[in-house]
Amino acid sequence: MINIQKVIIFISILIPSIGFSIEVDFPEYALEGIKTEIKFSGLQNDTNQVKINGEVVQLISSNGSAVYELTINEEQNLTVIAGGETFEKKINPIALWLSVIPPLIAILLALVFKEVITSLVFGIFVGAFIIQYHQEGFLFGLVGAFQAVISEYIINSVNDSGHISVILFSTIIGGMVAVISKNGGMQGVVNRISKFASNAKNGQLATWFLGVAIFFDDYANTLVVGNTMRPVADKLKISRAKLAYLVDSTAAPVAAIAFVTTWIGAELGYIGDGVASIEGLNEGSYSIFINSLAYSFYPILTLAFMLMLILMNRDFGPMHKAETNARLSDSSQEVSHLADDEMKEFEAVEGVKPKAFNAIIPVLTIILGTLVGLWKTGKDALEEKGIVIDSSMSFFREASITIGEANSYEALLWSSLAGLAVAVLLTISQRIMSLGKTIESSIKGFKSMLAAIIILILAWSLALITEHLHTADFITLILSDNISPILVPALTFVLAAIVAFSTGSSWGTMAILYPLMLPAAWKISQDAGYNMDETMNIFYNVVSCVLAGSVLGDHCSPISDTTILSSLATSCNHIQHVNTQLPYALTVGVVGILIGTIPAAFGISSFILFPVALLILFLIVKFVGKKVIVI
């Protein structure tokens, strides 16, 4: 007779072995010189021996899974022997230089044809085709690229909590602006500011001061200042291009260097990643950030340069033409994104008495709500991580650490929704409009943001393409050869600007370059025989240059989300904003690197370099700039 017990034991041993068949997941594509991964699953032991292209390798598995990294520089058949089975796949690596083609095409088409949506879509399609072609060939690559534009890139870009938060925040701000425009609040603000901003110069000064005052977040700064000052600028005949420049160039520079902002947490995290592998450096990320501010030439000089332009009433290049046209015509009709019937939706209802508090209270709700939200989410994050703030710490340092841990997206969403709710309540409580009409107005405000949101989504999709193609690695590779320590900060500044310009992301650029350039700067300085003071001088300079170069590249890039948001908030034609801002950003960037970054690397004090750089900018404005017509 058959022994039933032995059969059961045999089956119990056999079934697990069947269930643990090894699976090998090859990379879909690879890039020359960039590490890729072969993933294993179903491994039975902690240590497994497999053969890859005839070479025996040891895999350390975790829960039956393991990863093997390799670099593929030419077309080859990958052969993996694992668990007695053979797995094969042909890989044709993508030349790394092709990674720069998609963003370059998008940027060039946007500047040539002055139409950004088609340019972004075409850039995304080209990037998807480069990947698909190396997998499927030409014909199937075209079909696959068309599908990937939607399924792989646009959908995945939208399916990001941070991106969704920006979309919602922008939409809610649009709804609030529509409501405070209809209830007469915006007109009331215009009337109030007009008493002080009696001319274009004072109007630009008011914009500059408001931009500096809302220092805690660049998105909030851009949308709140842009939407608030737009009707004021129209009344004073300030061009939308100049308004967009003031809004854009007070947002990131202030948020990047202020001590308590939504940027500080990301910056400290990136700096921490960069210094983690440096032996002999015993300094915290926050202290490094503070010391690097003495070398932050571009952000600080940008703020000063704007003041010079305003106070001296001078402009040059395309901006001078835009300002001249604005003084002589109705600039709101000249460059607005909105059609005439849409513009009417932002006019106050007939017969309403303009009251500034109907706009001021909702805007203050957003500002104060954002600060409270940052503090709350920061405290919650610290508590969750078990971090206890030292009671002897100064309030400033405590606030920096707390807001550095905050969830800025949650804070912005809470505050913007509260601002809209307050605007609705103010409107219906004064019986300016019925509840139905008020909600209808807010919905039309939501709809007014659609075009800009489409551009944002496409910009994020292109950024995802550049990430998949390792565009930043290619740019870094061609610019980071062996050089003298003196030139490392300048190279870092240029590299950060090019990467940010090509990818449209200052944060992405910082995330890439801080871990790369900080250890490199330290090692190059040490290998050159520099003492500790000389090394730290180069090191702090490089820390600053990653940040400053990222902001410069972001200002110049037509595919940058903050550049797009500035155009959106001011209703300025996007390409006009890029064309008019570019000469100013490059002017300050060149002065910053020649008069600030490079001399500072030689050890010249910032107390000398900043006044000299300011003098150079003053002379440029005085002798290159032209007087703007005064009405």
C-alpha positions in Angstrom: 0.0 0.0 0.0 1.0 3.6 -0.6 2.2 5.4 2.5 -0.1 8.4 2.6 2.0 10.2 5.1 5.1 10.0 3.0 3.2 11.3 0.0 2.0 14.3 1.9 5.5 15.0 3.1 6.9 14.7 -0.5 4.2 17.0 -1.9 4.8 19.6 0.9 8.4 19.7 -0.1 7.8 19.8 -3.8 5.2 22.6 -3.8 7.4 25.3 -2.3 10.2 24.4 -4.8 7.8 24.8 -7.6 6.4 28.1 -6.3 9.9 29.6 -6.0 10.9 29.5 -9.7 13.4 32.2 -10.4 12.3 35.2 -12.5 14.7 37.6 -14.3 13.6 41.1 -15.2 15.9 42.7 -17.8 16.0 46.5 -18.3 13.7 47.7 -21.0 16.5 49.9 -22.3 20.0 51.1 -21.3 22.1 54.2 -21.9 25.8 54.2 -22.7 27.9 54.8 -19.6 25.0 54.7 -17.2 24.4 51.9 -14.7 21.3 49.8 -15.3 19.8 46.9 -13.3 18.9 43.2 -13.8 16.3 42.3 -11.2 15.9 38.8 -9.8 12.9 37.4 -7.9 12.1 33.9 -6.5 15.5 33.3 -5.0 15.6 30.8 -2.2 18.8 31.6 -0.4 20.4 34.7 1.1 23.4 34.3 -1.2 22.9 33.0 -4.7 25.4 32.3 -7.4 24.4 33.1 -11.0 26.2 33.6 -14.3 25.9 36.8 -16.3 27.5 36.6 -19.7 29.7 33.7 -18.5 30.9 35.5 -15.4 30.0 34.1 -12.0 28.5 36.7 -9.6 27.2 36.4 -6.1 23.7 38.0 -5.4 22.7 38.9 -1.9 18.9 38.5 -1.8 16.4 40.1 0.4 13.0 38.3 0.7 13.9 36.4 -2.4 14.8 39.5 -4.5 18.1 40.8 -5.7 19.5 43.4 -8.1 22.7 43.3 -10.2 24.0 46.5 -11.6 25.9 46.7 -14.9 26.9 49.2 -17.6 26.2 48.4 -21.2 28.3 50.4 -23.7 27.5 48.5 -26.9 24.8 46.3 -28.4 25.0 42.8 -26.8 23.0 39.8 -25.9 22.6 39.5 -22.1 22.7 35.8 -21.0 21.8 35.0 -17.4 22.0 31.5 -16.0 20.2 31.2 -12.6 18.6 28.2 -10.9 19.5 25.9 -13.8 17.5 28.1 -16.2 18.8 30.4 -19.0 17.4 33.9 -19.7 18.4 36.0 -22.7 17.7 39.5 -24.0 19.3 41.7 -26.7 20.1 45.2 -25.5 20.9 48.1 -27.8 22.1 50.9 -25.6 21.1 54.5 -26.3 23.9 56.9 -27.0 24.0 59.3 -24.0 24.4 62.4 -26.2 20.8 61.8 -27.5 19.5 62.6 -24.0 19.9 66.3 -24.7 17.9 66.3 -27.9 14.3 66.3 -26.3 14.7 69.4 -24.1 16.8 71.2 -26.7 14.1 70.7 -29.3 11.4 71.9 -27.0 13.4 75.0 -26.0 14.3 75.9 -29.6 10.8 75.4 -31.0 9.3 77.4 -28.2 11.7 80.3 -28.8 11.4 80.1 -32.7 7.7 79.6 -33.1 6.6 81.3 -29.8 4.1 78.6 -29.1 5.1 76.5 -26.0 2.4 73.7 -25.9 3.3 72.2 -29.3 7.0 72.6 -28.6 6.7 70.7 -25.3 4.6 67.9 -26.9 7.1 67.5 -29.7 10.0 67.4 -27.2 8.2 64.7 -25.2 7.4 62.7 -28.4 11.0 62.8 -29.6 12.3 61.6 -26.2 9.8 58.8 -26.1 10.7 57.8 -29.7 14.4 57.7 -28.8 13.6 55.1 -26.1 11.1 53.2 -28.2 13.3 53.1 -31.3 16.0 51.3 -29.4 13.5 48.7 -28.3 11.1 48.3 -31.2 12.7 49.8 -34.3 11.5 52.7 -36.4 7.9 51.9 -37.3 6.9 50.3 -34.0 9.0 52.9 -32.2 6.8 55.7 -33.7 3.6 53.9 -32.5 5.1 53.1 -29.1 6.3 56.7 -28.7 2.8 58.1 -29.5 1.3 55.8 -26.8 4.1 56.5 -24.3 3.5 60.3 -24.5 0.2 59.8 -22.8 0.4 56.5 -20.8 4.0 56.8 -19.6 4.8 60.5 -19.3 1.7 62.7 -19.0 -0.2 60.3 -16.8 2.8 59.6 -14.6 3.6 63.3 -14.3 0.0 64.0 -13.2 0.1 61.0 -10.9 2.4 62.8 -8.5 1.1 64.2 -5.2 3.3 67.3 -5.4 2.2 68.0 -9.0 -1.4 67.5 -8.2 -1.0 69.8 -5.2 0.4 72.5 -7.5 -2.5 72.1 -10.0 -5.1 72.3 -7.2 -3.4 75.3 -5.6 -3.2 77.1 -8.9 -6.8 76.3 -9.7 -8.1 77.4 -6.3 -6.1 80.6 -6.5 -7.7 81.3 -9.9 -11.1 80.8 -8.3 -10.4 83.1 -5.5 -9.0 85.8 -7.8 -12.2 85.6 -9.9 -14.4 86.0 -6.8 -12.4 89.0 -5.3 -12.5 90.6 -8.8 -16.3 90.2 -9.1 -17.0 91.5 -5.6 -14.9 94.6 -6.1 -12.1 93.7 -3.8 -9.4 93.7 -6.5 -10.6 97.1 -7.7 -10.5 98.3 -4.1 -6.8 97.2 -3.8 -6.1 98.9 -7.1 -7.6 102.1 -5.8 -5.7 101.9 -2.5 -2.3 101.1 -4.0 -2.9 103.7 -6.7 -2.8 106.4 -4.0 0.8 105.4 -3.2 1.7 103.9 -6.6 0.7 107.0 -8.5 3.0 106.1 -11.4 4.7 103.2 -13.0 7.9 103.5 -10.9 6.0 103.3 -7.6 3.8 100.5 -8.9 7.0 98.5 -9.7 8.4 99.3 -6.3 5.2 98.0 -4.6 5.5 94.8 -6.6 9.1 94.4 -5.6 8.4 94.9 -1.9 5.4 92.6 -2.0 7.6 89.9 -3.7 10.3 90.2 -1.0 7.7 90.2 1.8 6.1 86.9 0.7 9.5 85.1 1.1 8.4 81.8 2.5 7.5 80.0 -0.8 8.1 80.7 -4.5 4.8 79.3 -5.7 2.8 81.3 -3.2 4.9 84.3 -4.0 4.4 84.0 -7.7 0.7 83.4 -7.8 -0.4 85.8 -5.0 1.8 88.8 -6.1 1.2 88.2 -9.8 -2.6 88.1 -9.4 -2.8 90.9 -6.9 -0.6 93.3 -8.8 -1.8 92.6 -12.3 -4.8 95.1 -12.3 -2.5 97.7 -10.6 0.1 97.2 -13.3 -2.6 97.6 -16.0 -3.9 100.8 -14.6 -0.4 102.3 -14.3 0.6 101.0 -17.8 3.3 98.7 -16.6 3.9 96.0 -19.2 2.9 92.5 -18.3 6.4 91.5 -19.3 7.9 93.7 -16.7 5.4 92.6 -14.1 6.2 88.9 -14.9 9.9 89.6 -14.5 9.5 91.3 -11.1 7.3 88.5 -9.9 9.5 85.7 -11.2 12.8 87.3 -10.1 11.6 88.0 -6.6 10.2 84.5 -6.0 13.0 81.9 -6.2 15.9 84.3 -5.2 14.2 85.3 -2.0 12.9 81.8 -1.2 16.4 80.3 -1.9 18.4 82.4 0.5 15.9 83.3 3.2 16.3 81.4 6.5 12.7 80.2 6.9 11.3 79.0 3.6 9.9 75.9 2.0 13.2 75.6 0.1 15.3 75.3 3.2 14.4 71.7 4.0 15.2 70.5 0.4 18.4 72.5 0.4 19.6 71.1 3.7 18.7 67.6 2.6 20.6 67.9 -0.7 23.6 69.4 1.1 23.4 66.5 3.7 23.6 64.0 0.8 26.6 65.8 -0.6 28.6 65.9 2.6 27.7 62.4 3.8 30.7 60.8 2.0 33.3 63.5 2.9 35.8 62.5 5.5 37.2 65.3 7.7 34.2 67.6 7.4 32.5 68.0 10.7 29.9 70.7 10.0 26.1 70.5 9.9 24.1 71.2 6.8 22.5 74.3 8.3 25.8 75.8 9.2 27.2 75.1 5.7 24.1 76.7 4.2 24.6 79.9 6.4 28.3 80.1 5.5 27.5 79.7 1.8 25.3 82.8 1.7 28.4 85.0 1.6 28.9 83.6 -1.9 25.3 83.8 -3.1 26.0 86.5 -5.7 23.3 85.8 -8.3 20.2 85.8 -6.0 21.3 88.9 -4.1 22.5 90.8 -7.1 19.2 90.0 -9.0 17.1 91.6 -6.2 19.4 94.7 -6.3 19.4 94.9 -10.1 15.6 95.0 -10.2 15.7 97.9 -7.8 18.2 99.8 -9.9 16.0 99.4 -13.0 13.0 100.6 -11.2 14.6 103.6 -9.4 16.5 104.7 -12.4 13.5 104.2 -14.7 15.6 102.5 -17.3 15.3 99.2 -19.3 17.2 97.7 -22.2 16.7 95.0 -24.8 13.2 93.5 -25.4 12.0 94.8 -22.0 12.5 98.4 -23.0 10.3 97.9 -26.1 7.6 96.1 -24.0 7.6 99.0 -21.5 7.5 101.6 -24.2 4.5 99.9 -25.9 2.8 99.6 -22.5 3.1 103.3 -21.8 1.6 104.1 -25.2 -1.1 101.5 -25.4 -3.4 99.2 -23.3 -0.9 96.5 -22.3 -3.6 94.3 -20.8 -5.2 93.8 -24.3 -1.8 93.4 -25.9 -0.4 90.5 -24.1 -3.2 88.9 -22.0 -3.8 85.1 -22.3 -7.5 85.8 -21.8 -10.0 86.6 -24.5 -12.2 89.6 -24.2 -15.2 87.7 -23.0 -13.1 85.9 -20.4 -11.6 89.2 -19.2 -15.1 90.4 -18.5 -15.5 87.6 -16.0 -12.8 89.4 -13.9 -14.6 92.7 -13.9 -16.6 93.8 -10.8 -20.3 93.3 -10.9 -22.2 96.4 -12.0 -22.9 98.9 -9.2 -20.7 97.3 -6.5 -18.7 99.7 -4.3 -15.0 98.6 -4.5 -13.8 97.7 -1.0 -10.1 96.7 -0.6 -10.7 94.4 2.4 -12.7 92.0 0.2 -9.4 91.2 -1.4 -6.9 91.9 1.4 -8.6 89.6 3.9 -8.5 86.5 1.6 -4.9 87.2 0.5 -3.8 87.6 4.1 -5.7 84.4 4.9 -3.5 82.6 2.3 -0.3 84.2 3.6 -0.9 83.6 7.3 -2.5 80.2 6.6 0.5 79.1 4.7 2.8 80.0 7.6 0.6 78.3 10.1 0.4 75.2 7.9 4.1 75.1 7.5 4.6 75.3 11.2 2.0 72.6 11.9 3.2 70.1 9.3 6.8 70.8 10.3 6.0 70.1 14.0 4.1 67.0 13.1 7.1 65.8 10.9 9.5 66.4 13.8 7.3 64.6 16.2 6.9 61.6 13.8 10.7 61.4 13.4 11.2 61.7 17.2 13.3 64.9 16.8 13.2 67.2 19.9 14.1 70.8 19.4 16.7 72.1 21.9 15.0 74.6 24.3 18.1 76.7 24.2 17.9 77.1 20.4 17.0 80.6 19.1 13.5 81.1 17.6 15.0 81.7 14.2 16.9 78.5 14.2 13.9 76.6 15.5 11.6 78.0 12.8 14.1 77.1 10.1 14.3 73.5 11.3 10.6 73.2 11.7 9.6 74.7 8.3 12.5 72.8 6.7 10.6 69.6 7.7 7.2 71.0 6.7 4.9 69.7 3.9 4.6 72.9 1.9 2.0 71.4 -0.5 -0.4 70.7 2.3 0.1 74.1 3.8 -0.5 75.8 0.4 -3.7 73.8 -0.2 -5.1 74.4 3.2 -4.4 78.2 3.0 -5.7 78.6 -0.6 -8.9 76.8 0.1 -9.4 78.9 3.3 -8.7 82.0 1.2 -11.4 81.0 -1.3 -13.8 80.2 1.4 -13.3 83.6 3.1 -13.7 85.3 -0.3 -17.0 83.5 -0.9 -18.3 84.3 2.6 -17.4 88.0 2.3 -19.2 88.2 -1.0 -22.5 86.5 0.0 -22.5 88.2 3.5 -22.5 91.6 1.8 -25.1 90.4 -0.7 -22.8 91.4 -3.6 -23.7 88.2 -5.3 -25.9 85.2 -4.5 -24.2 81.9 -3.4 -24.9 80.4 -6.8 -23.4 83.4 -8.7 -20.4 83.4 -6.4 -19.7 79.7 -7.0 -20.2 80.2 -10.7 -17.6 82.9 -10.7 -15.1 80.8 -8.9 -15.6 77.9 -11.4 -14.9 80.4 -14.2 -11.8 81.3 -12.4 -10.8 77.6 -12.2 -11.3 77.4 -16.0 -9.1 80.4 -16.6 -6.1 78.4 -15.3 -6.6 75.5 -17.8 -4.1 76.6 -20.5 -1.3 77.2 -17.9 -2.0 73.9 -16.2 -1.6 72.1 -19.5 1.7 73.8 -20.0 2.8 72.8 -16.5 1.8 69.2 -17.0 3.7 69.0 -20.3 6.8 70.6 -18.7 6.7 68.0 -15.9 6.4 65.3 -18.6 9.4 66.6 -20.4 11.3 66.7 -17.1 10.4 63.0 -16.7 11.9 62.3 -20.1 15.1 64.0 -19.2 15.3 62.0 -16.0 14.8 58.7 -17.9 17.4 59.7 -20.5 19.9 60.9 -17.8 20.2 64.3 -19.5 21.8 65.8 -16.4 24.4 63.0 -16.3 25.4 63.8 -19.9 25.7 67.5 -19.3 27.7 66.8 -16.1 30.0 64.4 -17.9 31.0 66.8 -20.6 31.7 69.7 -18.3 33.3 68.0 -15.3 36.9 67.2 -16.5 39.9 67.7 -14.2 40.3 71.4 -13.4 42.0 73.7 -10.9 40.2 74.1 -7.6 39.9 77.9 -8.4 37.7 77.1 -11.4 35.5 74.5 -9.6 32.9 77.1 -8.3 32.6 78.8 -11.7 32.2 75.4 -13.5 29.6 74.4 -10.9 27.6 77.6 -11.5 27.6 77.1 -15.3 26.9 73.4 -15.0 23.9 74.1 -12.6 22.6 76.8 -14.9 22.8 74.5 -18.0 21.1 71.6 -16.2 18.3 73.7 -14.8 17.8 75.4 -18.2 17.7 72.0 -20.0 15.4 70.3 -17.4 13.4 73.2 -16.2 13.9 72.3 -12.6 16.0 74.1 -10.0 15.2 71.5 -7.3 16.0 68.6 -9.6 19.3 70.3 -10.5 20.2 70.7 -6.8 19.3 67.1 -6.1 21.7 66.0 -8.9 24.6 68.3 -8.4 24.9 68.6 -4.6 25.9 65.0 -4.1 28.2 65.2 -7.2 29.9 68.5 -6.8 30.4 68.8 -3.0 32.6 65.7 -2.7 34.4 66.6 -5.9 35.2 70.2 -4.7 36.5 68.8 -1.4 38.7 66.2 -3.1 40.0 68.5 -5.8 41.0 71.1 -3.2 42.6 68.5 -0.9 44.5 66.9 -3.7 45.8 70.3 -4.8 47.4 70.7 -1.3 44.9 73.4 0.0 44.8 74.0 3.7 41.5 73.8 5.6 40.6 77.5 5.2 41.3 77.5 1.5 39.4 74.2 1.1 36.4 75.6 2.9 36.5 78.8 0.9 36.1 76.7 -2.3 33.6 74.4 -0.7 31.2 77.1 0.5 31.5 78.8 -2.8 30.5 75.6 -4.6 27.5 75.1 -2.2 26.3 78.5 -3.2 26.9 78.1 -6.9 24.8 75.0 -7.1 21.9 77.0 -5.7 22.6 80.2 -7.6 23.2 78.4 -10.9 20.0 76.4 -10.5 18.0 79.6 -10.0 19.6 81.3 -13.0 18.9 78.4 -15.3 15.4 78.2 -14.0 14.9 81.9 -14.8 16.1 81.4 -18.4 14.3 78.3 -19.2 10.9 78.4 -21.1 10.1 74.9 -19.8 10.6 75.8 -16.1 7.4 75.5 -13.9 8.1 78.7 -12.0 8.7 80.6 -15.2 5.4 79.3 -16.5 3.6 80.1 -13.3 4.9 83.7 -13.5 3.4 84.0 -17.0 0.2 82.5 -15.7 -0.1 84.7 -12.6 0.5 87.9 -14.6 -1.4 86.8 -17.8 1.7 87.6 -19.7 2.5 85.8 -23.0 4.9 83.1 -21.9 7.4 83.4 -24.7 7.5 87.2 -24.3 8.2 86.7 -20.6 11.1 84.4 -21.4 12.5 86.8 -24.1 12.3 89.9 -21.9 13.7 88.2 -18.8 16.5 86.3 -20.4 18.9 89.4 -21.1 18.4 90.6 -17.5 19.1 87.2 -16.0 22.2 86.6 -18.1 23.5 90.1 -17.3 23.3 89.5 -13.6 24.6 85.9 -14.1 27.7 87.1 -16.0 28.5 89.9 -13.5 27.9 87.4 -10.6 30.4 84.8 -12.0 33.1 87.3 -13.2 33.0 89.8 -10.3 31.8 87.5 -7.6 32.3 83.7 -8.0 35.7 83.6 -9.6 37.4 86.3 -7.5 35.9 84.8 -4.3 37.6 81.5 -5.2 40.9 83.3 -5.0 40.0 84.4 -1.5 38.9 87.9 -2.1 36.3 89.0 0.6 32.6 89.2 -0.3 32.6 92.6 1.5 34.7 93.8 -1.4 33.1 91.8 -4.2 29.4 92.7 -3.6 30.0 96.5 -3.7 32.1 96.2 -6.9 29.4 93.9 -8.5 26.7 96.4 -7.6 28.7 99.2 -9.1 29.1 97.3 -12.3 25.4 96.6 -12.5 24.7 100.3 -11.8 27.0 101.3 -14.7 25.3 98.8 -17.0 21.8 100.1 -16.2 23.0 103.7 -16.5 24.9 103.4 -19.9 23.2 100.4 -21.5 19.7 101.1 -20.2 17.4 103.6 -21.9 14.9 105.9 -20.2 11.4 104.6 -20.2 8.6 107.0 -21.3 6.9 108.7 -18.3 3.2 109.2 -18.6 
